[in-house]
Amino acid sequence: MGVEPVAESGSIAARIEALRAVLPAGTQLLAVSKGQPSALIREAVAAGQRSFGESRLQEALQKQQELADLQPLDWHFIGRLQANKARGVVRAFGTIHSVDSLDLARRLSRIAAEEGCRPRVLFQVKLRPDPSKTGFEPEALRQAWPELLQLAALDLVGLMVIAPLGLSTEALGELFGDCGALARELGLAELSMGMSGDWREAAAAGSTLVRIGSGLFGSRG
Ligand SMILES: *Cc1c(COP(=O)(O)O)cnc(C)c1O
């Protein structure tokens, strides 16, 4: 499945504008800046983009330092989160998309309470078999839900899903639709669905946050 460029050419600003023009009103753009230099983030900020997704703590901390002269940006952690990075992630990110176990949620809540903050949390879900991805299966999330609701230092806002490679447009629509149904069942408003290759299907299915990297910044170095 190839990455569909958002626009054939042009600047990051032009691509952001092109995306904004076609995304539904309820769908926000999360610019995935992992693997991209701070200079490109600056370009996106100049075009009005405030929300950025990173998947490695060390890399994100370095960029946050390099961009410290800007108005504070809205940083989202979207990568696999190891227990020993939890404190760093809680300190550096306002939103965490990749909470994939009850143990991790407990740890994040304890740390957030210690740090005096309350991160926005999305649970990564696995709705189709995919050996390369982690995430709660729906039944496991339902079972953990009563305890998750007790984690007062976490602001539970939504679900995040990564589609397995190679799904048809129709299968993507079903997958994203299933994710939306599970979020509604749990009373969660945010749906982090869609990347460069499948954001159209995700937006059509009600995504509130599309996570777009290469389609915006070009391929990662
Ligand atoms: C890298 C990444 C993205 C962005 O992927 P692109 O295909 O470059 O748009 C989105 N979500 C997650 C979880 C990622 O790791």
The ligand as a Gaussian input file, in Angstrom:
#p B3LYP/6-31G(d) Opt

LIG

0 1
 C        4.443000       6.922000      11.998000
 C        3.059000       6.881000      12.492000
 C        2.053000       7.611000      11.833000
 C        2.281000       8.409000      10.573000
 O        2.517000       7.550000       9.509000
 P        2.548000       8.087000       7.995000
 O        2.235000       6.883000       7.193000
 O        3.916000       8.620000       7.782000
 O        1.514000       9.139000       7.881000
 C        0.773000       7.569000      12.376000
 N        0.501000       6.866000      13.489000
 C        1.436000       6.161000      14.135000
 C        1.055000       5.401000      15.359000
 C        2.737000       6.138000      13.655000
 O        3.665000       5.421000      14.315000

